[in-house]
Amino acid sequence: VDSLNNIAGVYLNQGEFILAARHYKVVMASREQIFGGIHHASVAVTAFTLACILDDKLNQSGEAHVYFNLAKHIFESLGMVTSKYYTDTCARLDKH
């Protein structure tokens, strides 16, 4: 899954946002399977990254909002409310 995540990152850096989002969705689903559900930090970070792409690059704020909420829920359930990802997620949700 790390290789697939790296490929998604390459697409993101190349400006291929649709391909990046598609690959991050597969990465997220794979991590959910590997870690036995959504309650893992790497799933939350992937959800956050995907939400940012959807919101900033693909103008899909509705779908982005779903992933921002998922990331926030996971961060809170893991007690990661002081992480930068958590504060960035909350700031993004506040702007919607």
NURO-622334 format. One line per 8 residues: number of its first residue (from 0); for each residue x, y, z of N, C-alpha, C, O, CB. Coordinates in Angstrom, 3 decimals, always signed. Glycine has a CB too. Layout:
% residues N
NUM	X:Y:Z:X:Y:Z:X:Y:Z:X:Y:Z:X:Y:Z ~ ...
% end
This chain:
% residues 96
0	+0.819:-1.196:+0.000:+0.000:+0.000:+0.000:+0.866:+1.265:+0.000:+0.448:+2.312:-0.496:-0.933:-0.005:+1.207 ~ +2.065:+1.159:+0.557:+2.956:+2.327:+0.552:+3.353:+2.723:-0.870:+3.456:+3.909:-1.186:+4.214:+2.038:+1.382 ~ +3.572:+1.730:-1.717:+3.919:+2.031:-3.114:+2.760:+2.731:-3.818:+2.969:+3.681:-4.573:+4.295:+0.738:-3.871 ~ +1.548:+2.262:-3.569:+0.374:+2.895:-4.168:+0.206:+4.323:-3.657:-0.174:+5.221:-4.408:-0.890:+2.075:-3.869 ~ +0.494:+4.520:-2.377:+0.440:+5.858:-1.805:+1.485:+6.761:-2.469:+1.216:+7.928:-2.752:+0.664:+5.802:-0.279 ~ +2.670:+6.213:-2.712:+3.712:+6.986:-3.402:+3.290:+7.351:-4.818:+3.549:+8.462:-5.279:+5.025:+6.198:-3.440 ~ +2.646:+6.426:-5.503:+2.155:+6.700:-6.856:+1.105:+7.813:-6.818:+1.116:+8.707:-7.665:+1.560:+5.414:-7.493 ~ +0.208:+7.760:-5.849:-0.796:+8.821:-5.693:-0.109:+10.164:-5.477:-0.526:+11.180:-6.031:-1.751:+8.509:-4.511
8	+0.947:+10.161:-4.668:+1.696:+11.391:-4.424:+2.367:+11.929:-5.671:+2.430:+13.142:-5.871:+2.730:+11.160:-3.366 ~ +2.867:+11.042:-6.506:+3.471:+11.463:-7.774:+2.418:+12.118:-8.660:+2.655:+13.178:-9.239:+4.117:+10.258:-8.505 ~ +1.259:+11.482:-8.760:+0.175:+12.091:-9.549:-0.196:+13.470:-8.998:-0.427:+14.411:-9.757:-1.070:+11.173:-9.557 ~ -0.249:+13.574:-7.687:-0.570:+14.861:-7.065:+0.471:+15.911:-7.445:+0.122:+17.025:-7.838:-0.649:+14.719:-5.530 ~ +1.745:+15.554:-7.327:+2.822:+16.502:-7.651:+2.872:+16.860:-9.129:+3.349:+17.935:-9.490:+4.156:+15.928:-7.233 ~ +2.384:+15.971:-9.985:+2.349:+16.239:-11.421:+1.099:+17.006:-11.838:+0.945:+17.353:-13.009:+2.431:+14.940:-12.191 ~ +0.208:+17.269:-10.889:-1.014:+17.989:-11.213:-2.099:+17.106:-11.806:-3.086:+17.616:-12.336:-0.706:+19.093:-12.160 ~ -1.936:+15.813:-11.728:-2.942:+14.850:-12.202:-3.901:+14.549:-11.045:-3.861:+13.466:-10.461:-2.262:+13.523:-12.736
16	-4.752:+15.510:-10.726:-5.541:+15.453:-9.505:-6.616:+14.373:-9.519:-6.901:+13.779:-8.479:-6.176:+16.775:-9.265 ~ -7.211:+14.111:-10.662:-8.222:+13.047:-10.729:-7.571:+11.696:-10.454:-8.100:+10.887:-9.692:-8.926:+13.036:-12.116 ~ -6.424:+11.459:-11.078:-5.715:+10.203:-10.842:-5.221:+10.114:-9.401:-5.271:+9.044:-8.795:-4.537:+10.066:-11.812 ~ -4.748:+11.219:-8.855:-4.292:+11.221:-7.460:-5.444:+10.869:-6.524:-5.291:+10.029:-5.638:-3.697:+12.597:-7.082 ~ -6.590:+11.505:-6.717:-7.751:+11.231:-5.861:-8.180:+9.780:-5.984:-8.472:+9.125:-4.984:-8.922:+12.158:-6.221 ~ -8.217:+9.282:-7.198:-8.610:+7.881:-7.429:-7.671:+6.931:-6.682:-8.121:+5.969:-6.060:-8.602:+7.553:-8.948 ~ -6.372:+7.204:-6.747:-5.403:+6.332:-6.074:-5.478:+6.474:-4.548:-5.353:+5.480:-3.832:-3.981:+6.652:-6.558 ~ -5.680:+7.691:-4.048:-5.802:+7.859:-2.595:-7.039:+7.136:-2.062:-7.023:+6.654:-0.930:-5.866:+9.356:-2.229
24	-8.100:+7.052:-2.846:-9.278:+6.295:-2.416:-8.941:+4.812:-2.279:-9.395:+4.153:-1.344:-10.439:+6.487:-3.412 ~ -8.156:+4.296:-3.197:-7.733:+2.891:-3.116:-6.800:+2.694:-1.920:-6.901:+1.694:-1.210:-7.028:+2.449:-4.433 ~ -5.896:+3.642:-1.700:-4.997:+3.572:-0.548:-5.810:+3.539:+0.745:-5.533:+2.742:+1.642:-4.015:+4.775:-0.543 ~ -6.802:+4.400:+0.832:-7.619:+4.454:+2.042:-8.356:+3.138:+2.265:-8.363:+2.611:+3.378:-8.619:+5.610:+1.958 ~ -8.969:+2.614:+1.226:-9.687:+1.342:+1.350:-8.733:+0.214:+1.732:-9.082:-0.652:+2.535:-10.408:+1.001:+0.034 ~ -7.547:+0.223:+1.166:-6.551:-0.805:+1.492:-6.112:-0.702:+2.938:-5.980:-1.713:+3.627:-5.336:-0.690:+0.572 ~ -5.887:+0.516:+3.399:-5.469:+0.703:+4.794:-6.580:+0.304:+5.764:-6.303:-0.242:+6.832:-5.061:+2.164:+5.039 ~ -7.824:+0.571:+5.400:-8.933:+0.126:+6.239:-8.921:-1.390:+6.378:-9.148:-1.921:+7.465:-10.274:+0.597:+5.658
32	-8.658:-2.080:+5.284:-8.595:-3.548:+5.303:-7.405:-4.025:+6.134:-7.540:-4.930:+6.958:-8.498:-4.107:+3.865 ~ -6.253:-3.421:+5.915:-5.034:-3.837:+6.615:-5.166:-3.628:+8.120:-4.788:-4.494:+8.908:-3.819:-3.064:+6.083 ~ -5.708:-2.470:+8.516:-5.769:-2.119:+9.934:-7.088:-2.492:+10.595:-7.315:-2.165:+11.760:-5.534:-0.651:+10.099 ~ -7.960:-3.175:+9.858:-9.197:-3.674:+10.451:-10.246:-2.614:+10.721:-11.010:-2.732:+11.679:-8.887:-4.361:+11.712 ~ -10.296:-1.595:+9.905:-11.305:-0.548:+10.058:-10.705:+0.817:+9.851:-9.555:+0.965:+9.436:-11.954:-0.624:+11.426 ~ -11.519:+1.817:+10.154:-11.084:+3.186:+9.873:-10.264:+3.802:+10.994:-9.639:+4.841:+10.784:-12.275:+4.048:+9.606 ~ -10.244:+3.204:+12.163:-9.634:+3.853:+13.317:-8.128:+3.645:+13.390:-7.611:+2.971:+14.281:-10.270:+3.348:+14.576 ~ -7.452:+4.240:+12.434:-5.994:+4.209:+12.387:-5.524:+5.559:+11.840:-6.148:+6.128:+10.945:-5.467:+3.010:+11.500
40	-4.431:+6.057:+12.383:-3.947:+7.387:+11.991:-3.664:+7.497:+10.501:-3.916:+8.543:+9.902:-2.696:+7.728:+12.763 ~ -3.147:+6.439:+9.894:-2.832:+6.539:+8.466:-4.095:+6.654:+7.612:-4.068:+7.266:+6.544:-2.017:+5.326:+8.023 ~ -5.193:+6.072:+8.076:-6.467:+6.226:+7.364:-6.929:+7.679:+7.476:-7.419:+8.258:+6.506:-7.554:+5.253:+7.935 ~ -6.771:+8.257:+8.656:-7.174:+9.648:+8.857:-6.354:+10.603:+8.001:-6.902:+11.523:+7.394:-7.040:+10.028:+10.324 ~ -5.050:+10.390:+7.949:-4.189:+11.266:+7.144:-4.524:+11.129:+5.662:-4.533:+12.120:+4.931:-2.698:+10.937:+7.386 ~ -4.801:+9.901:+5.218:-5.185:+9.700:+3.818:-6.518:+10.384:+3.524:-6.677:+11.011:+2.477:-5.274:+8.193:+3.490 ~ -7.478:+10.268:+4.445:-8.771:+10.935:+4.270:-8.580:+12.454:+4.180:-9.219:+13.113:+3.359:-9.728:+10.580:+5.438 ~ -7.711:+13.000:+5.013:-7.427:+14.436:+4.992:-6.807:+14.849:+3.658:-7.219:+15.839:+3.054:-6.490:+14.815:+6.153
48	-5.817:+14.086:+3.205:-5.154:+14.393:+1.935:-6.151:+14.348:+0.781:-6.182:+15.242:-0.065:-3.998:+13.409:+1.677 ~ -6.955:+13.307:+0.760:-7.971:+13.163:-0.279:-8.958:+14.325:-0.234:-9.319:+14.871:-1.277:-8.714:+11.829:-0.123 ~ -9.389:+14.704:+0.948:-10.325:+15.824:+1.088:-9.724:+17.119:+0.548:-10.412:+17.896:-0.114:-10.725:+16.005:+2.558 ~ -8.455:+17.351:+0.827:-7.795:+18.563:+0.328:-7.759:+18.588:-1.196:-7.997:+19.632:-1.805:-6.370:+18.661:+0.885 ~ -7.465:+17.450:-1.814:-7.445:+17.384:-3.278:-8.842:+17.654:-3.836:-9.011:+18.444:-4.765:-6.931:+16.002:-3.757 ~ -9.830:+16.992:-3.259:-11.205:+17.170:-3.734:-11.656:+18.616:-3.580:-12.315:+19.161:-4.465:-12.157:+16.242:-2.976 ~ -11.306:+19.231:-2.468:-11.748:+20.593:-2.176:-10.965:+21.634:-2.970:-11.553:+22.508:-3.606:-11.616:+20.876:-0.690 ~ -9.642:+21.537:-2.931:-8.793:+22.578:-3.510:-8.590:+22.448:-5.017:-8.511:+23.451:-5.726:-7.462:+22.564:-2.838
56	-8.508:+21.227:-5.496:-8.109:+21.012:-6.891:-9.244:+20.571:-7.804:-9.223:+20.856:-9.002:-7.024:+19.993:-6.944 ~ -10.237:+19.876:-7.246:-11.299:+19.329:-8.094:-12.662:+19.983:-7.848:-13.659:+19.596:-8.458:-11.411:+17.839:-7.870 ~ -12.701:+20.965:-6.960:-13.929:+21.700:-6.657:-15.100:+20.773:-6.308:-16.233:+20.999:-6.732:-14.306:+22.575:-7.838 ~ -14.809:+19.750:-5.545:-15.835:+18.801:-5.100:-15.984:+18.925:-3.581:-15.671:+18.004:-2.828:-15.466:+17.326:-5.511 ~ -16.469:+20.086:-3.164:-16.514:+20.380:-1.731:-17.455:+19.462:-0.958:-17.206:+19.171:+0.212:-16.931:+21.808:-1.521 ~ -18.526:+19.004:-1.591:-19.442:+18.097:-0.893:-18.767:+16.796:-0.511:-18.867:+16.350:+0.632:-20.653:+17.806:-1.754 ~ -18.079:+16.186:-1.468:-17.366:+14.941:-1.178:-16.188:+15.203:-0.246:-15.888:+14.385:+0.624:-16.878:+14.280:-2.481 ~ -15.524:+16.333:-0.424:-14.414:+16.691:+0.459:-14.878:+16.789:+1.905:-14.186:+16.344:+2.820:-13.785:+18.015:+0.018
64	-16.043:+17.371:+2.102:-16.588:+17.534:+3.452:-16.751:+16.179:+4.137:-16.493:+16.055:+5.334:-17.942:+18.269:+3.403 ~ -17.170:+15.180:+3.396:-17.323:+13.827:+3.948:-15.975:+13.311:+4.458:-15.891:+12.761:+5.556:-17.903:+12.858:+2.878 ~ -14.933:+13.490:+3.664:-13.612:+12.999:+4.056:-13.001:+13.831:+5.184:-12.317:+13.286:+6.050:-12.679:+12.999:+2.852 ~ -13.243:+15.161:+5.184:-12.780:+15.976:+6.310:-13.454:+15.512:+7.608:-12.799:+15.398:+8.644:-13.073:+17.483:+6.052 ~ -14.755:+15.248:+7.545:-15.467:+14.770:+8.736:-14.947:+13.409:+9.194:-14.803:+13.169:+10.392:-16.971:+14.684:+8.456 ~ -14.669:+12.534:+8.259:-14.128:+11.228:+8.606:-12.778:+11.385:+9.293:-12.533:+10.772:+10.332:-13.995:+10.345:+7.353 ~ -11.904:+12.203:+8.717:-10.587:+12.436:+9.315:-10.731:+12.993:+10.726:-10.048:+12.545:+11.646:-9.758:+13.398:+8.445 ~ -11.613:+13.965:+10.896:-11.828:+14.568:+12.220:-12.292:+13.520:+13.220:-11.792:+13.465:+14.344:-12.859:+15.710:+12.137
72	-13.237:+12.697:+12.820:-13.760:+11.646:+13.697:-12.647:+10.681:+14.123:-12.542:+10.321:+15.295:-14.892:+10.872:+12.989 ~ -11.823:+10.272:+13.164:-10.738:+9.339:+13.483:-9.732:+9.991:+14.415:-9.332:+9.388:+15.411:-10.038:+8.859:+12.200 ~ -9.314:+11.222:+14.105:-8.354:+11.911:+14.975:-8.888:+12.018:+16.401:-8.153:+11.787:+17.362:-8.038:+13.313:+14.423 ~ -10.171:+12.369:+16.537:-10.762:+12.491:+17.867:-10.812:+11.140:+18.584:-10.517:+11.055:+19.776:-12.168:+13.082:+17.766 ~ -11.187:+10.085:+17.852:-11.294:+8.774:+18.483:-9.931:+8.239:+18.919:-9.847:+7.426:+19.840:-11.955:+7.790:+17.532 ~ -8.873:+8.690:+18.266:-7.520:+8.257:+18.619:-6.846:+9.204:+19.614:-5.702:+8.979:+20.009:-6.671:+8.144:+17.367 ~ -7.547:+10.252:+20.013:-6.975:+11.211:+20.951:-5.888:+12.082:+20.337:-4.987:+12.545:+21.037:-6.418:+10.487:+22.133 ~ -5.971:+12.301:+19.041:-4.955:+13.077:+18.324:-5.408:+14.515:+18.080:-5.133:+15.083:+17.023:-4.624:+12.406:+16.993
80	-6.093:+15.094:+19.043:-6.667:+16.423:+18.835:-5.626:+17.541:+18.868:-5.951:+18.693:+18.582:-7.717:+16.690:+19.880 ~ -4.403:+17.222:+19.205:-3.358:+18.244:+19.182:-2.501:+18.167:+17.924:-1.592:+18.977:+17.744:-2.477:+18.110:+20.407 ~ -2.783:+17.201:+17.053:-1.963:+17.068:+15.844:-2.275:+18.181:+14.853:-3.382:+18.720:+14.832:-2.187:+15.697:+15.186 ~ -1.291:+18.514:+14.039:-1.477:+19.530:+13.011:-2.570:+19.111:+12.028:-3.361:+19.945:+11.587:-0.159:+19.785:+12.265 ~ -2.616:+17.834:+11.687:-3.660:+17.356:+10.775:-5.047:+17.624:+11.355:-5.962:+18.014:+10.630:-3.484:+15.849:+10.493 ~ -5.199:+17.414:+12.667:-6.506:+17.638:+13.289:-6.889:+19.105:+13.222:-8.012:+19.438:+12.844:-6.502:+17.162:+14.746 ~ -5.968:+19.979:+13.585:-6.305:+21.414:+13.568:-6.571:+21.897:+12.145:-7.451:+22.728:+11.923:-5.168:+22.245:+14.200 ~ -5.811:+21.378:+11.184:-6.048:+21.751:+9.781:-7.412:+21.235:+9.314:-8.121:+21.924:+8.579:-4.923:+21.191:+8.869
88	-7.776:+20.028:+9.740:-9.066:+19.459:+9.378:-10.195:+20.319:+9.934:-11.148:+20.633:+9.221:-9.187:+18.015:+9.893 ~ -10.090:+20.697:+11.192:-11.137:+21.530:+11.798:-11.248:+22.881:+11.116:-12.350:+23.396:+10.923:-10.862:+21.728:+13.282 ~ -10.115:+23.456:+10.751:-10.132:+24.748:+10.049:-10.824:+24.606:+8.699:-11.578:+25.491:+8.295:-8.693:+25.288:+9.858 ~ -10.578:+23.513:+8.005:-11.219:+23.281:+6.716:-12.727:+23.107:+6.879:-13.506:+23.623:+6.078:-10.616:+22.050:+6.034 ~ -13.135:+22.375:+7.921:-14.563:+22.167:+8.154:-15.256:+23.480:+8.508:-16.401:+23.706:+8.116:-14.779:+21.137:+9.271 ~ -14.566:+24.344:+9.248:-15.143:+25.628:+9.631:-15.407:+26.528:+8.420:-16.332:+27.339:+8.431:-14.220:+26.338:+10.608 ~ -14.584:+26.376:+7.374:-14.748:+27.240:+6.205:-15.940:+26.808:+5.339:-16.406:+27.582:+4.503:-13.465:+27.236:+5.368 ~ -16.432:+25.587:+5.531:-17.558:+25.086:+4.714:-18.856:+25.539:+5.279:-19.912:+25.220:+4.733:-17.547:+23.568:+4.620
% end
